Amino acid sequence: MASPAAEVFLTASLIASMVLIIGPVIRKQLLQSESRRINTLLLLAIDWSPFIFVFVSWGIDLLAFAQLNTDHERVLVALEDNSGISERIAASLSGWVSGTMALLLGFGLYLGFVLTRLPTQHELDFGGMSEEDNIRLANNIRRWGGWLWMLLLYGLLPDEPFPPSQGNVFLGEFTGSLSSTLPLWVALLLLGIVFGVAVMQLSLLMERADRFHPENPFPHQVGWLLLLPFIGLGFIILSSSPSGDDILALLLIDPIFGARTSFILGLSGLFLFAGTALHAHLLAERKFRVGRSRWLGLGSAVLHSVAIIWLTTTTLAFQLPNVGVWFGSLWLSTQLIFPLLIAGLIGMLLPIAGLDDRPRPELWGYRFVSAMAFPLLVAINPLSILLLPGILVGFSTAAIIPSIVEKGTRLEGKSRQQAIVSVVFVDVSLFAICVSPITGLGIGLALLVGAALSVIPMIIISKSQIIQA
């Protein structure tokens, strides 16, 4: 079987993810028809289709290695004409494409399992949620899962993941063993499952899990496991080269690994955003009421986030080896922030479309659409990862700024003073790290510090004493 067949099924999984995004609409229409049993099976196939198509694509690639199929360029490059079956399987599980396939298989397996089990409400019971609540939660998983699937395909796979051979001979460049490649492949499969759990966390946020768990609005904190790339980043920046070069800055401008490094960090930042900024906003919605002059709170939160993102991005862009001048960094930061700003402004228009069930719907739309667009922006331009420290801090503090500037929001007295101090402390700390970086640690340290500081507004809101009306 020729190698394009694998790409055909991979493309089919992309189309399936698009169908999954509009799955809630399809589900509503099909379940209202008379052929309910047949349509239920069709809906089940839609939920599992991304996983099935990727599994078939991976199976075709694995079979090509097992058969030493010379129509596949990857086989010719990795193996010799006398390679044993163990070497063939090991080679099929190695490399960036195979690792991405493992990630997709784990992610698709989790999505299919959860979407199948949620309606039964037996295996997955979050407490206090009715069957209707579970259906809405499943629809959120479909939307987030389909969107993330598209991003993974676009951000991680090369333009031609399974290239056909060009009449080359066996090169035998792969020299590993099955015992070394299989554990890494399985680890990436498990990481894909963790991505699925993180999508569950985001979906619970969208379903306002605080209604069912008032003390702990996040029953699933597993999304925090996606901080592992940030921990790995810590090891990278601590092992900087003796010359004092910023290792991460050099990696970001690498033509091969720069885009992939940025994309992985961007996805991790999205799920970290869910555990910090969105968490803080949910706490603020439940604890503080909307005060007078709501326009002032909205304008202050948006302007503050734009300012901190733009300033920190400018200082980080200055540290790139291929920039080095302030005018260039100003121009680059403006180019990077403009698409994010457009996405945020579009999100502010969501209440016009009827999505206005939040206390501050414009602010919710601003941060939600911005967060959803960020990984796509990173996939298009890897340098957009420089926006992440400012995004984490700017969107986290946006949860508390409206309650500071508005009157009559239950945040008064000592708690209001603590909130002001926390915002100033977070801003100054991040900006100081960006302006005066430690040699060789600039961009990496800014990402780590930004992630840590984004937790502070959430803590301040949870501990604030409110004024009862």
Contacts in CASP RR format, 6 or more apart in sequence:
PFRMAT RR
TARGET T0000
AUTHOR 0000-0000-0000
METHOD contacts of the structure
MODEL  1
MASPAAEVFLTASLIASMVLIIGPVIRKQLLQSESRRINTLLLLAIDWSP
FIFVFVSWGIDLLAFAQLNTDHERVLVALEDNSGISERIAASLSGWVSGT
MALLLGFGLYLGFVLTRLPTQHELDFGGMSEEDNIRLANNIRRWGGWLWM
LLLYGLLPDEPFPPSQGNVFLGEFTGSLSSTLPLWVALLLLGIVFGVAVM
QLSLLMERADRFHPENPFPHQVGWLLLLPFIGLGFIILSSSPSGDDILAL
LLIDPIFGARTSFILGLSGLFLFAGTALHAHLLAERKFRVGRSRWLGLGS
AVLHSVAIIWLTTTTLAFQLPNVGVWFGSLWLSTQLIFPLLIAGLIGMLL
PIAGLDDRPRPELWGYRFVSAMAFPLLVAINPLSILLLPGILVGFSTAAI
IPSIVEKGTRLEGKSRQQAIVSVVFVDVSLFAICVSPITGLGIGLALLVG
AALSVIPMIIISKSQIIQA
1 60 0 8 1.000
1 63 0 8 1.000
1 64 0 8 1.000
1 69 0 8 1.000
1 71 0 8 1.000
2 71 0 8 1.000
2 164 0 8 1.000
3 60 0 8 1.000
3 61 0 8 1.000
3 64 0 8 1.000
3 69 0 8 1.000
3 71 0 8 1.000
3 72 0 8 1.000
3 73 0 8 1.000
3 74 0 8 1.000
3 162 0 8 1.000
3 163 0 8 1.000
3 164 0 8 1.000
3 165 0 8 1.000
4 162 0 8 1.000
4 164 0 8 1.000
5 60 0 8 1.000
6 57 0 8 1.000
6 58 0 8 1.000
6 59 0 8 1.000
6 60 0 8 1.000
6 61 0 8 1.000
6 64 0 8 1.000
6 161 0 8 1.000
6 162 0 8 1.000
7 57 0 8 1.000
7 160 0 8 1.000
7 161 0 8 1.000
7 162 0 8 1.000
9 53 0 8 1.000
9 54 0 8 1.000
9 56 0 8 1.000
9 57 0 8 1.000
9 60 0 8 1.000
10 53 0 8 1.000
10 54 0 8 1.000
10 57 0 8 1.000
10 153 0 8 1.000
10 157 0 8 1.000
10 161 0 8 1.000
10 162 0 8 1.000
12 49 0 8 1.000
12 53 0 8 1.000
13 49 0 8 1.000
13 50 0 8 1.000
13 53 0 8 1.000
13 54 0 8 1.000
13 57 0 8 1.000
13 104 0 8 1.000
13 149 0 8 1.000
13 153 0 8 1.000
14 149 0 8 1.000
14 150 0 8 1.000
14 153 0 8 1.000
16 46 0 8 1.000
16 49 0 8 1.000
16 50 0 8 1.000
16 53 0 8 1.000
17 50 0 8 1.000
17 145 0 8 1.000
17 146 0 8 1.000
17 147 0 8 1.000
17 149 0 8 1.000
17 150 0 8 1.000
17 153 0 8 1.000
18 146 0 8 1.000
18 150 0 8 1.000
19 26 0 8 1.000
19 46 0 8 1.000
19 49 0 8 1.000
20 46 0 8 1.000
20 47 0 8 1.000
20 49 0 8 1.000
20 50 0 8 1.000
20 111 0 8 1.000
20 142 0 8 1.000
20 145 0 8 1.000
20 146 0 8 1.000
20 149 0 8 1.000
21 142 0 8 1.000
21 143 0 8 1.000
21 145 0 8 1.000
21 146 0 8 1.000
21 147 0 8 1.000
23 43 0 8 1.000
23 46 0 8 1.000
23 139 0 8 1.000
23 142 0 8 1.000
24 139 0 8 1.000
24 142 0 8 1.000
24 143 0 8 1.000
26 43 0 8 1.000
26 46 0 8 1.000
27 43 0 8 1.000
27 139 0 8 1.000
30 39 0 8 1.000
30 40 0 8 1.000
30 42 0 8 1.000
30 43 0 8 1.000
31 39 0 8 1.000
31 40 0 8 1.000
31 43 0 8 1.000
33 39 0 8 1.000
44 116 0 8 1.000
45 52 0 8 1.000
47 111 0 8 1.000
47 112 0 8 1.000
47 115 0 8 1.000
47 116 0 8 1.000
47 142 0 8 1.000
48 112 0 8 1.000
48 116 0 8 1.000
50 104 0 8 1.000
50 108 0 8 1.000
50 111 0 8 1.000
50 146 0 8 1.000
50 149 0 8 1.000
51 104 0 8 1.000
51 105 0 8 1.000
51 106 0 8 1.000
51 108 0 8 1.000
51 109 0 8 1.000
51 111 0 8 1.000
51 112 0 8 1.000
54 101 0 8 1.000
54 104 0 8 1.000
54 105 0 8 1.000
54 108 0 8 1.000
55 105 0 8 1.000
57 101 0 8 1.000
57 162 0 8 1.000
58 101 0 8 1.000
58 105 0 8 1.000
61 72 0 8 1.000
61 74 0 8 1.000
61 92 0 8 1.000
61 97 0 8 1.000
61 98 0 8 1.000
61 101 0 8 1.000
61 162 0 8 1.000
62 89 0 8 1.000
62 92 0 8 1.000
63 69 0 8 1.000
64 71 0 8 1.000
64 72 0 8 1.000
64 74 0 8 1.000
64 75 0 8 1.000
64 92 0 8 1.000
65 72 0 8 1.000
65 74 0 8 1.000
65 75 0 8 1.000
65 78 0 8 1.000
65 79 0 8 1.000
65 88 0 8 1.000
65 89 0 8 1.000
65 91 0 8 1.000
65 92 0 8 1.000
66 85 0 8 1.000
66 88 0 8 1.000
66 89 0 8 1.000
66 92 0 8 1.000
68 75 0 8 1.000
68 79 0 8 1.000
68 81 0 8 1.000
68 83 0 8 1.000
68 88 0 8 1.000
69 75 0 8 1.000
70 76 0 8 1.000
70 165 0 8 1.000
70 167 0 8 1.000
71 164 0 8 1.000
71 165 0 8 1.000
72 162 0 8 1.000
72 164 0 8 1.000
72 165 0 8 1.000
73 162 0 8 1.000
73 163 0 8 1.000
73 164 0 8 1.000
73 165 0 8 1.000
73 166 0 8 1.000
73 168 0 8 1.000
74 97 0 8 1.000
74 162 0 8 1.000
74 163 0 8 1.000
75 91 0 8 1.000
75 165 0 8 1.000
76 165 0 8 1.000
76 167 0 8 1.000
76 168 0 8 1.000
76 169 0 8 1.000
76 170 0 8 1.000
76 171 0 8 1.000
77 168 0 8 1.000
77 171 0 8 1.000
77 172 0 8 1.000
77 173 0 8 1.000
77 174 0 8 1.000
78 91 0 8 1.000
78 94 0 8 1.000
78 171 0 8 1.000
78 172 0 8 1.000
78 173 0 8 1.000
78 174 0 8 1.000
79 87 0 8 1.000
79 88 0 8 1.000
79 91 0 8 1.000
79 170 0 8 1.000
79 172 0 8 1.000
79 174 0 8 1.000
80 170 0 8 1.000
80 171 0 8 1.000
80 172 0 8 1.000
81 170 0 8 1.000
83 91 0 8 1.000
83 172 0 8 1.000
86 177 0 8 1.000
86 178 0 8 1.000
87 174 0 8 1.000
87 176 0 8 1.000
87 177 0 8 1.000
87 178 0 8 1.000
89 178 0 8 1.000
90 174 0 8 1.000
90 176 0 8 1.000
90 177 0 8 1.000
90 178 0 8 1.000
90 180 0 8 1.000
90 181 0 8 1.000
90 182 0 8 1.000
91 174 0 8 1.000
91 176 0 8 1.000
91 181 0 8 1.000
92 98 0 8 1.000
93 99 0 8 1.000
93 102 0 8 1.000
93 178 0 8 1.000
93 181 0 8 1.000
93 182 0 8 1.000
93 184 0 8 1.000
93 185 0 8 1.000
94 174 0 8 1.000
94 176 0 8 1.000
94 181 0 8 1.000
94 185 0 8 1.000
96 156 0 8 1.000
96 158 0 8 1.000
96 260 0 8 1.000
97 157 0 8 1.000
97 158 0 8 1.000
97 161 0 8 1.000
97 162 0 8 1.000
98 185 0 8 1.000
99 184 0 8 1.000
99 185 0 8 1.000
99 188 0 8 1.000
100 152 0 8 1.000
100 156 0 8 1.000
100 157 0 8 1.000
100 161 0 8 1.000
100 188 0 8 1.000
102 185 0 8 1.000
102 186 0 8 1.000
102 188 0 8 1.000
102 189 0 8 1.000
102 192 0 8 1.000
103 152 0 8 1.000
103 156 0 8 1.000
103 188 0 8 1.000
103 189 0 8 1.000
103 191 0 8 1.000
103 192 0 8 1.000
103 195 0 8 1.000
104 149 0 8 1.000
104 152 0 8 1.000
104 153 0 8 1.000
104 192 0 8 1.000
105 189 0 8 1.000
105 192 0 8 1.000
106 189 0 8 1.000
106 190 0 8 1.000
106 192 0 8 1.000
106 193 0 8 1.000
106 195 0 8 1.000
106 196 0 8 1.000
107 145 0 8 1.000
107 148 0 8 1.000
107 149 0 8 1.000
107 152 0 8 1.000
107 192 0 8 1.000
107 193 0 8 1.000
107 195 0 8 1.000
107 196 0 8 1.000
108 149 0 8 1.000
108 192 0 8 1.000
108 196 0 8 1.000
109 193 0 8 1.000
110 192 0 8 1.000
110 193 0 8 1.000
110 195 0 8 1.000
110 196 0 8 1.000
110 197 0 8 1.000
111 141 0 8 1.000
111 145 0 8 1.000
111 196 0 8 1.000
111 199 0 8 1.000
114 124 0 8 1.000
114 138 0 8 1.000
114 141 0 8 1.000
114 196 0 8 1.000
114 200 0 8 1.000
115 138 0 8 1.000
115 141 0 8 1.000
115 142 0 8 1.000
117 123 0 8 1.000
117 124 0 8 1.000
118 124 0 8 1.000
118 134 0 8 1.000
118 135 0 8 1.000
118 137 0 8 1.000
118 138 0 8 1.000
118 141 0 8 1.000
119 131 0 8 1.000
119 134 0 8 1.000
119 135 0 8 1.000
119 138 0 8 1.000
121 129 0 8 1.000
121 131 0 8 1.000
121 134 0 8 1.000
124 134 0 8 1.000
126 137 0 8 1.000
126 204 0 8 1.000
126 209 0 8 1.000
126 212 0 8 1.000
126 213 0 8 1.000
126 219 0 8 1.000
127 212 0 8 1.000
127 213 0 8 1.000
128 212 0 8 1.000
129 137 0 8 1.000
129 212 0 8 1.000
133 207 0 8 1.000
133 212 0 8 1.000
136 207 0 8 1.000
137 203 0 8 1.000
137 204 0 8 1.000
137 207 0 8 1.000
140 202 0 8 1.000
140 203 0 8 1.000
140 206 0 8 1.000
140 207 0 8 1.000
141 199 0 8 1.000
141 200 0 8 1.000
141 203 0 8 1.000
144 199 0 8 1.000
144 202 0 8 1.000
144 203 0 8 1.000
144 206 0 8 1.000
145 196 0 8 1.000
145 199 0 8 1.000
147 372 0 8 1.000
148 195 0 8 1.000
148 199 0 8 1.000
148 267 0 8 1.000
148 375 0 8 1.000
151 263 0 8 1.000
151 267 0 8 1.000
151 375 0 8 1.000
151 376 0 8 1.000
151 379 0 8 1.000
154 376 0 8 1.000
154 379 0 8 1.000
155 259 0 8 1.000
155 260 0 8 1.000
155 263 0 8 1.000
155 379 0 8 1.000
156 260 0 8 1.000
156 263 0 8 1.000
194 222 0 8 1.000
194 223 0 8 1.000
194 225 0 8 1.000
194 226 0 8 1.000
195 226 0 8 1.000
195 267 0 8 1.000
197 220 0 8 1.000
197 222 0 8 1.000
197 223 0 8 1.000
197 225 0 8 1.000
198 222 0 8 1.000
198 223 0 8 1.000
198 225 0 8 1.000
198 226 0 8 1.000
198 271 0 8 1.000
198 274 0 8 1.000
200 220 0 8 1.000
201 218 0 8 1.000
201 220 0 8 1.000
201 221 0 8 1.000
201 222 0 8 1.000
201 223 0 8 1.000
201 271 0 8 1.000
201 274 0 8 1.000
201 275 0 8 1.000
202 271 0 8 1.000
202 274 0 8 1.000
204 218 0 8 1.000
204 219 0 8 1.000
204 220 0 8 1.000
205 218 0 8 1.000
205 274 0 8 1.000
205 278 0 8 1.000
205 279 0 8 1.000
205 282 0 8 1.000
208 282 0 8 1.000
209 217 0 8 1.000
209 218 0 8 1.000
209 219 0 8 1.000
210 217 0 8 1.000
210 282 0 8 1.000
210 283 0 8 1.000
210 285 0 8 1.000
210 286 0 8 1.000
213 219 0 8 1.000
214 286 0 8 1.000
217 279 0 8 1.000
217 282 0 8 1.000
217 283 0 8 1.000
217 286 0 8 1.000
218 275 0 8 1.000
218 279 0 8 1.000
221 275 0 8 1.000
223 271 0 8 1.000
223 274 0 8 1.000
223 275 0 8 1.000
224 271 0 8 1.000
224 272 0 8 1.000
224 275 0 8 1.000
226 267 0 8 1.000
226 268 0 8 1.000
226 269 0 8 1.000
226 271 0 8 1.000
226 272 0 8 1.000
227 268 0 8 1.000
227 272 0 8 1.000
227 451 0 8 1.000
228 268 0 8 1.000
229 264 0 8 1.000
229 265 0 8 1.000
229 268 0 8 1.000
230 265 0 8 1.000
230 268 0 8 1.000
230 272 0 8 1.000
230 447 0 8 1.000
230 448 0 8 1.000
230 451 0 8 1.000
233 248 0 8 1.000
233 265 0 8 1.000
233 444 0 8 1.000
233 447 0 8 1.000
233 448 0 8 1.000
234 444 0 8 1.000
234 448 0 8 1.000
236 247 0 8 1.000
236 248 0 8 1.000
236 251 0 8 1.000
236 444 0 8 1.000
237 246 0 8 1.000
237 247 0 8 1.000
237 248 0 8 1.000
237 440 0 8 1.000
237 441 0 8 1.000
237 442 0 8 1.000
237 444 0 8 1.000
237 445 0 8 1.000
237 448 0 8 1.000
238 441 0 8 1.000
239 247 0 8 1.000
240 246 0 8 1.000
240 247 0 8 1.000
240 439 0 8 1.000
240 440 0 8 1.000
240 441 0 8 1.000
241 247 0 8 1.000
241 440 0 8 1.000
244 439 0 8 1.000
244 440 0 8 1.000
245 321 0 8 1.000
245 440 0 8 1.000
246 319 0 8 1.000
246 321 0 8 1.000
246 437 0 8 1.000
246 440 0 8 1.000
246 441 0 8 1.000
246 442 0 8 1.000
246 443 0 8 1.000
246 444 0 8 1.000
247 440 0 8 1.000
248 261 0 8 1.000
248 442 0 8 1.000
248 443 0 8 1.000
248 444 0 8 1.000
248 447 0 8 1.000
249 319 0 8 1.000
249 320 0 8 1.000
249 321 0 8 1.000
249 442 0 8 1.000
249 443 0 8 1.000
250 321 0 8 1.000
251 257 0 8 1.000
251 258 0 8 1.000
251 261 0 8 1.000
252 258 0 8 1.000
252 261 0 8 1.000
252 262 0 8 1.000
252 320 0 8 1.000
252 382 0 8 1.000
252 383 0 8 1.000
252 385 0 8 1.000
252 443 0 8 1.000
253 320 0 8 1.000
253 321 0 8 1.000
253 322 0 8 1.000
253 383 0 8 1.000
254 261 0 8 1.000
258 382 0 8 1.000
259 379 0 8 1.000
259 382 0 8 1.000
261 382 0 8 1.000
262 378 0 8 1.000
262 382 0 8 1.000
262 383 0 8 1.000
262 384 0 8 1.000
262 385 0 8 1.000
263 375 0 8 1.000
263 378 0 8 1.000
263 379 0 8 1.000
263 382 0 8 1.000
265 378 0 8 1.000
265 385 0 8 1.000
265 388 0 8 1.000
265 447 0 8 1.000
266 374 0 8 1.000
266 375 0 8 1.000
266 378 0 8 1.000
266 385 0 8 1.000
266 388 0 8 1.000
267 375 0 8 1.000
269 374 0 8 1.000
269 388 0 8 1.000
269 392 0 8 1.000
269 451 0 8 1.000
270 371 0 8 1.000
270 374 0 8 1.000
270 375 0 8 1.000
272 392 0 8 1.000
272 451 0 8 1.000
272 454 0 8 1.000
273 371 0 8 1.000
273 391 0 8 1.000
273 392 0 8 1.000
273 395 0 8 1.000
273 454 0 8 1.000
274 371 0 8 1.000
275 458 0 8 1.000
276 392 0 8 1.000
276 396 0 8 1.000
276 451 0 8 1.000
276 454 0 8 1.000
276 455 0 8 1.000
276 457 0 8 1.000
276 458 0 8 1.000
277 367 0 8 1.000
277 371 0 8 1.000
277 392 0 8 1.000
277 394 0 8 1.000
277 395 0 8 1.000
277 396 0 8 1.000
277 398 0 8 1.000
277 399 0 8 1.000
277 454 0 8 1.000
277 457 0 8 1.000
278 367 0 8 1.000
278 371 0 8 1.000
279 458 0 8 1.000
280 396 0 8 1.000
280 399 0 8 1.000
280 400 0 8 1.000
280 457 0 8 1.000
280 458 0 8 1.000
280 461 0 8 1.000
281 363 0 8 1.000
281 364 0 8 1.000
281 367 0 8 1.000
281 398 0 8 1.000
281 399 0 8 1.000
283 399 0 8 1.000
283 458 0 8 1.000
283 461 0 8 1.000
283 462 0 8 1.000
284 399 0 8 1.000
284 400 0 8 1.000
284 402 0 8 1.000
284 403 0 8 1.000
284 461 0 8 1.000
285 358 0 8 1.000
285 359 0 8 1.000
285 360 0 8 1.000
287 410 0 8 1.000
287 461 0 8 1.000
287 464 0 8 1.000
287 466 0 8 1.000
288 403 0 8 1.000
288 409 0 8 1.000
288 410 0 8 1.000
288 411 0 8 1.000
288 461 0 8 1.000
288 466 0 8 1.000
289 359 0 8 1.000
289 408 0 8 1.000
289 409 0 8 1.000
289 410 0 8 1.000
289 469 0 8 1.000
290 359 0 8 1.000
290 360 0 8 1.000
290 402 0 8 1.000
290 406 0 8 1.000
290 409 0 8 1.000
291 403 0 8 1.000
291 406 0 8 1.000
291 407 0 8 1.000
291 408 0 8 1.000
291 409 0 8 1.000
292 406 0 8 1.000
292 407 0 8 1.000
292 408 0 8 1.000
293 406 0 8 1.000
293 407 0 8 1.000
294 360 0 8 1.000
294 402 0 8 1.000
294 406 0 8 1.000
296 405 0 8 1.000
296 406 0 8 1.000
297 401 0 8 1.000
297 402 0 8 1.000
297 405 0 8 1.000
297 406 0 8 1.000
298 360 0 8 1.000
298 362 0 8 1.000
298 363 0 8 1.000
298 402 0 8 1.000
300 401 0 8 1.000
300 402 0 8 1.000
300 404 0 8 1.000
300 405 0 8 1.000
301 363 0 8 1.000
301 397 0 8 1.000
301 398 0 8 1.000
301 401 0 8 1.000
301 402 0 8 1.000
302 348 0 8 1.000
302 363 0 8 1.000
302 366 0 8 1.000
302 398 0 8 1.000
304 394 0 8 1.000
304 397 0 8 1.000
304 398 0 8 1.000
304 401 0 8 1.000
304 423 0 8 1.000
305 390 0 8 1.000
305 391 0 8 1.000
305 394 0 8 1.000
305 395 0 8 1.000
305 397 0 8 1.000
305 398 0 8 1.000
306 337 0 8 1.000
306 341 0 8 1.000
308 390 0 8 1.000
308 393 0 8 1.000
308 394 0 8 1.000
308 397 0 8 1.000
308 427 0 8 1.000
308 430 0 8 1.000
308 431 0 8 1.000
309 337 0 8 1.000
309 340 0 8 1.000
309 387 0 8 1.000
309 390 0 8 1.000
309 391 0 8 1.000
309 394 0 8 1.000
310 333 0 8 1.000
310 334 0 8 1.000
310 337 0 8 1.000
311 431 0 8 1.000
311 434 0 8 1.000
312 389 0 8 1.000
312 390 0 8 1.000
312 393 0 8 1.000
312 430 0 8 1.000
312 431 0 8 1.000
312 434 0 8 1.000
312 446 0 8 1.000
313 333 0 8 1.000
313 336 0 8 1.000
313 337 0 8 1.000
313 386 0 8 1.000
313 387 0 8 1.000
313 390 0 8 1.000
314 326 0 8 1.000
314 329 0 8 1.000
314 330 0 8 1.000
314 333 0 8 1.000
315 329 0 8 1.000
315 431 0 8 1.000
315 434 0 8 1.000
315 435 0 8 1.000
316 386 0 8 1.000
316 389 0 8 1.000
316 434 0 8 1.000
316 442 0 8 1.000
316 443 0 8 1.000
316 446 0 8 1.000
317 323 0 8 1.000
317 328 0 8 1.000
317 329 0 8 1.000
317 332 0 8 1.000
317 333 0 8 1.000
317 336 0 8 1.000
317 383 0 8 1.000
317 386 0 8 1.000
318 324 0 8 1.000
318 325 0 8 1.000
318 326 0 8 1.000
318 329 0 8 1.000
319 437 0 8 1.000
319 442 0 8 1.000
319 443 0 8 1.000
320 329 0 8 1.000
320 332 0 8 1.000
320 383 0 8 1.000
323 329 0 8 1.000
323 332 0 8 1.000
332 383 0 8 1.000
333 386 0 8 1.000
336 377 0 8 1.000
336 381 0 8 1.000
336 383 0 8 1.000
336 384 0 8 1.000
336 386 0 8 1.000
336 387 0 8 1.000
337 387 0 8 1.000
339 373 0 8 1.000
339 377 0 8 1.000
339 384 0 8 1.000
340 370 0 8 1.000
340 373 0 8 1.000
340 374 0 8 1.000
340 377 0 8 1.000
340 384 0 8 1.000
340 387 0 8 1.000
340 391 0 8 1.000
343 369 0 8 1.000
343 370 0 8 1.000
343 372 0 8 1.000
343 373 0 8 1.000
343 377 0 8 1.000
344 365 0 8 1.000
344 366 0 8 1.000
344 367 0 8 1.000
344 369 0 8 1.000
344 370 0 8 1.000
344 373 0 8 1.000
345 366 0 8 1.000
346 369 0 8 1.000
347 362 0 8 1.000
347 365 0 8 1.000
347 366 0 8 1.000
347 368 0 8 1.000
347 369 0 8 1.000
347 370 0 8 1.000
348 362 0 8 1.000
348 363 0 8 1.000
348 365 0 8 1.000
348 366 0 8 1.000
350 356 0 8 1.000
350 361 0 8 1.000
350 362 0 8 1.000
350 364 0 8 1.000
350 365 0 8 1.000
350 368 0 8 1.000
350 369 0 8 1.000
351 361 0 8 1.000
351 362 0 8 1.000
351 365 0 8 1.000
355 361 0 8 1.000
355 365 0 8 1.000
358 364 0 8 1.000
360 402 0 8 1.000
363 398 0 8 1.000
363 402 0 8 1.000
367 395 0 8 1.000
367 398 0 8 1.000
370 391 0 8 1.000
370 395 0 8 1.000
371 391 0 8 1.000
371 395 0 8 1.000
374 384 0 8 1.000
374 387 0 8 1.000
374 388 0 8 1.000
374 391 0 8 1.000
377 384 0 8 1.000
377 387 0 8 1.000
378 384 0 8 1.000
378 385 0 8 1.000
385 447 0 8 1.000
386 443 0 8 1.000
388 447 0 8 1.000
389 430 0 8 1.000
389 434 0 8 1.000
389 446 0 8 1.000
389 447 0 8 1.000
389 449 0 8 1.000
389 450 0 8 1.000
389 451 0 8 1.000
390 430 0 8 1.000
390 450 0 8 1.000
392 450 0 8 1.000
392 451 0 8 1.000
392 453 0 8 1.000
392 454 0 8 1.000
393 426 0 8 1.000
393 427 0 8 1.000
393 430 0 8 1.000
393 450 0 8 1.000
393 453 0 8 1.000
393 454 0 8 1.000
395 454 0 8 1.000
396 426 0 8 1.000
396 453 0 8 1.000
396 454 0 8 1.000
396 455 0 8 1.000
396 456 0 8 1.000
396 457 0 8 1.000
396 458 0 8 1.000
397 422 0 8 1.000
397 423 0 8 1.000
397 426 0 8 1.000
397 427 0 8 1.000
397 457 0 8 1.000
399 457 0 8 1.000
399 458 0 8 1.000
399 461 0 8 1.000
400 411 0 8 1.000
400 419 0 8 1.000
400 422 0 8 1.000
400 423 0 8 1.000
400 457 0 8 1.000
400 460 0 8 1.000
400 461 0 8 1.000
401 423 0 8 1.000
402 409 0 8 1.000
403 409 0 8 1.000
403 410 0 8 1.000
403 411 0 8 1.000
403 416 0 8 1.000
403 419 0 8 1.000
404 411 0 8 1.000
404 416 0 8 1.000
404 419 0 8 1.000
404 420 0 8 1.000
404 423 0 8 1.000
408 467 0 8 1.000
410 466 0 8 1.000
410 467 0 8 1.000
410 468 0 8 1.000
410 469 0 8 1.000
411 419 0 8 1.000
411 464 0 8 1.000
411 466 0 8 1.000
411 467 0 8 1.000
412 467 0 8 1.000
413 467 0 8 1.000
414 465 0 8 1.000
415 464 0 8 1.000
415 465 0 8 1.000
415 466 0 8 1.000
418 460 0 8 1.000
418 464 0 8 1.000
419 460 0 8 1.000
419 461 0 8 1.000
419 464 0 8 1.000
422 456 0 8 1.000
422 457 0 8 1.000
422 460 0 8 1.000
423 457 0 8 1.000
425 456 0 8 1.000
426 453 0 8 1.000
426 454 0 8 1.000
426 456 0 8 1.000
426 457 0 8 1.000
429 449 0 8 1.000
429 453 0 8 1.000
430 446 0 8 1.000
430 449 0 8 1.000
430 450 0 8 1.000
430 453 0 8 1.000
433 442 0 8 1.000
433 445 0 8 1.000
433 446 0 8 1.000
433 449 0 8 1.000
433 450 0 8 1.000
434 442 0 8 1.000
434 446 0 8 1.000
437 443 0 8 1.000
437 445 0 8 1.000
437 446 0 8 1.000
438 445 0 8 1.000
END
